[in-house]
Amino acid sequence: MLAEVVHSVADFANQALLAYGLSSSRRAPDAIHPYGYSKERFVWSLISAVGIFCLGSGATIVNGIQNLWTSQPPANIHYAALVIGGSLIIEGASLVVAIQAVKKGAAAEGMKLRDYVWRGHDPTSVAVMTEDGAAVTGLIIAAASLVAVNTTGNAIYDPIGSIIVGNLLGMVAIFLIQRNRHALIGRAMDENDMQKVLQFLKNDPVVDALYDCKSEVIGPGFYRFKAEIDFNGVMVVQNYLTRTGREEWAREFRQAAKSKDDSTLLKIMSNYGEEVVTALGSEVDRLEKEIQELVPGIRHVDIEAHNPTGPTP
């Protein structure tokens, strides 16, 4: 019962930390954090997991070990049974709500429930579900320990139950720590989404080759994509001339070529070069927009023109 008290206190503190993390992660981007604060929920989820490990698991196991040789049968076992029964109802209802939230998140990301638990981009809902699942399991273990003590008269089943609950919480904490560690280090977005973006770019006529393509999860369902592109200059110019008309540029170049003053030709060439650079920027904007339409979760797209004769950083 003491193990479950410690577990409940740890649960309450962890839920408060997760709620604070959710609130903080919704802050708008600013000059210090231009990509926003979405990852802050990962920080507080990690702190919550460490709290489960230290307070929930560590204290419970230590208490169980200390009482292995000194434990006594509980004096009011029936009251303990009532407390466990009421707690099971409350924790069970909370677990059902948490499972529904995780199912909703899995559906939003197009993932199976099992895959979402292991690889989903929102650790907060998974943390709540696993903590509630551990709470329900811990209560069942506590109930089984009380039944064993009451049936056999041997009080050692009480601290054994406490140690089992502590180990259960330790496994949950390690699982959550690993998930949040990957999120904070910087994890790539889902492979299927990445392949869709790369295939789209490879099939675009203005793209000759792709280099140094990277992605990163910056929040639950939010990504950043970066790529260096070797642009097809012929297609960029052709697209530009198709939009603006070829005849006017052809007329200006013919007139400049007839002039005996080279400055006129140089001026036309400079204007044309500036327009081509602008056209390249338009192609970059188009690609970025179409990438975000292809995978709506991509909030930031960074496309750079690659120099095929220079080294790739």
N, C-alpha and C positions, 0 to 999 in steps of 0.2 A: 504493500500500500504506500509506503514511503517512496518507493521507486516511482510509482505512478503520480504521487504528489510532485516530485521533482520533474517528472516528465511534463506534467500539466503546466508548471511554472515556466519551463523552458519553451513549451509550445506557445504560451501567451506572449512571452518576450519575442519569440521569433516571428509570430504573426504581426506584432507591432513593428518590428524591423522591416518586414516585407512590405507592409502598408506604407511606411515612410519611403522606402525605396521606390515604390510605384509612383508616389506623389512627386518625388524629386526628379524622376526620369521624364516627367511630362513637361519640364521647363523648356522654354523656347531657346533656340540657339542664340549665342551671343558672341562677342569678340573673342572671349577666352576659349569658348568651346563652339566653334562654328558648325560642327556636325551635331550639336545638341547634347542632351544629357541622358540619352536612352540607355547607355551602358551603366548608369548609376544603379539600376535595379540589380545588375549582376553583382555589384560590389556589396550591396546590402543582403542579397541572397547568400553570398559567400560568408559574410559575417554571421548570418543566421545559421548556416550549416556548421560553422566552427563552434557556435554557441551550443548547438545540439550535441556536438562531439564532446565538448568540455563539460558542460553542465549536465546535459541529459544522460550521456553515456558514461562519462568518467565518474561522476558522483554516484550514479546508480550502481556501477560495478564495484566501486570501493566500498559502498555501504553493504552490498551483498556479501562481499568477502569478509568484512569485519564481523558480520553476524553469523557466519557459517557455524561457529562453535558455541555461540552464546544465544542463539535465537530461542524464543519461547512462543508457544501457540498463542495467537491473538485472543485477547479476552472477549472482544465483541465481534466475533466473526460474522454474525448475521447483519450487523450494521455495515460492515465492510462489504458484504455481498450486495446490500442495497445500493451503496455508493457506486460499486462497480457496474451494477445493472443500469443505474441512471446515467452514468458516464458513457456506457456503451450506446445508449439511445442517442445522446447528444453528439458524440463523436461519429457515430454511424451516419447521422443526418448530415453532418459537416462533410464527411467523406463522399457521400452521394453528390452533394453540390460541387465539390472539388473535381470529381470524376467527370461531371457534365461540362465543367469549364475546360478541362483538358481535352475532352472530345471535341468541343467547339474549336479550340485552338488547332487541333490536329486537322479538322475539316478545313479550316481557313488556309492552312498551309499545304493541303492536299496530301497529307501523310497518314499512314496507319497509326493507331493509338500507340502501339509498342514502339514504333520508330520515333514518334513524337516525344515519348518519355525519354528516350535515349539521346535524340538529336534535335529536338524542337528548339526553336529560337527564343522561347519565353520560359526561363527556368522558374519563374515565380509561381505560376499555376501548378507546375510539376512539384515544386517544393511543398506547396500546401497539400497536394494530394498524397505525396509520400509521407509527410508528417502525420496527416490524419490516418493514413493506412497503418503507420507504425503505432499510432495511439490506440487504434482499435485492436490491432494484434497484441499490443502490450497489455491491454485490459483483459483480453482472453487468456493470456499467459498468467496474469495475476489471479484471475478467477480459477484457473486450473490449479495454481499453487495452493490457493485457499481450500479448494476441494480436496486436494491431496493431504494437506495438513489435517483437515477435519476428519478425513476418512481413516488415515493411518495414525494420527496422533503424533507424528514426527514433524517437528517444527522446521527441520532443515529444508523442506520444500519451499518455504517462504524465501530465504535468501537465495536459493537456487533460481527461483523465479525472477528475483531482482537482477541477478547476474545475466540471465537470458534476455531480459528486457534491455539491460544496458548494452549488450552486444548487438541487439537488434537496432537500437538507436545509433550505435557506432557505424553499422553498415549503411544506414540511411544517410548519415552525415558524410561519410566518405564518398558516397554516390553523388550527393549534392555538391560537395566541394569540387569533385572532378568536373562536373557539368559547368559550374561557374568559372572554374579555372580556364577551361577551353574558350569560354565566351570572352573572358577578359584578355586572354592572350591575343585573340583575334582569329576567328574561324571563318573559313570561306563559306559562301552561300551554297545552297543545295546544288549538287552536281547536275541535276536535270535542268535547272534554271541557267546554270553557267553554260551548258552545252547549247541551249536554245539561243543565247546571246552570241556565242562564238559562231554558230552555224549561220545566224542572220548576217553577221559581219562578213564572213567568208563569202557569202552569196551576193553581197552588195557590189555592184560594178565599179564603184569608186575605190574599193579596197583591193590592193594587190597582195598584201601580207599582213599578218598580225604578230606583234611581239609583246612580251612581258605583260600578259593579261592576268589580272588579279582581281579578287573580290574579297569583301570583308563584311561580316555581320556587324552593324552598328547599333542594332536594337532588335526587339522582337518583330520579325518580318520586315526589317529595314536593312538595306544593303548599300554598299558602295562598290562601284565597278570602275576599273582602270585598265586602259589598253593603249599601246603604242601602235599606230597604223602607218603602213607604207601606202600612201595614197597613189592612185592611178591618175597622174597629171592630165593625161589625154581626156579621160572621162570627166574630170573636174571641169576642164575648159569647155568640153562639149556641152555639159549640163548648163554651164554659165551662158554660153552663146545661145543655147536653145531658149533660155529664159529671157535674154535681153535682145536677141536678134543679131544675126551675123552681118547683115548688110551694112549697118552703120559703122562698125569697126573696120570692115573691109574697105569702105570708102575712105575713112580717115587715114588708114595705112597707105592706100594708093596715093592720096594727095601728098602725104608726108614724104613718100618715096620720090615723087616728082620734084620736090623742093630741093634747091641746092644748099639750103641751110640745114645741117644735121641736127641743130637744136630742136627743130620742129618734130623730127622723127623721134629723138630722144624723149621729148615731152610726151608724145603719144605712147611710146613704149612704157614710160613710167606710169602713166595713167592706167594703161592696160595691166601692168604688173600689180598695181594696187587693187584693181578690180578682181584679178585672179586670186589674190590673197583673201579678199573679202568673200569671194566665192568659196574658197576652201573653208573659211569660217562658217559659211552657211551650210556646207556639207557636214561639218562637225556638229552643228546644232541639230541638223536633221537626224543624224545617226543617234545622237543622245536622246532626242525626243522619241524616236521609234524604239530604242532599247527600253526606255521607261514604260512605253505602252506595251511592249512584249512581256516584261516582268515588272508589274506595278510596284513591287516592293523595293526596287532600285531607286533610292532617293537621290543619289549623287553619282554622276557619270563624269569621269575624267578621261578625255581622249586627247592624246598627243600625237603630233606628226613625227614619224620615225625617220631618221636619216639612215638610209641603207648603207652608206659608206662609213658611218661612224660607229663606235662601240655602243652596245646597249648597256645602260647603267644597271 
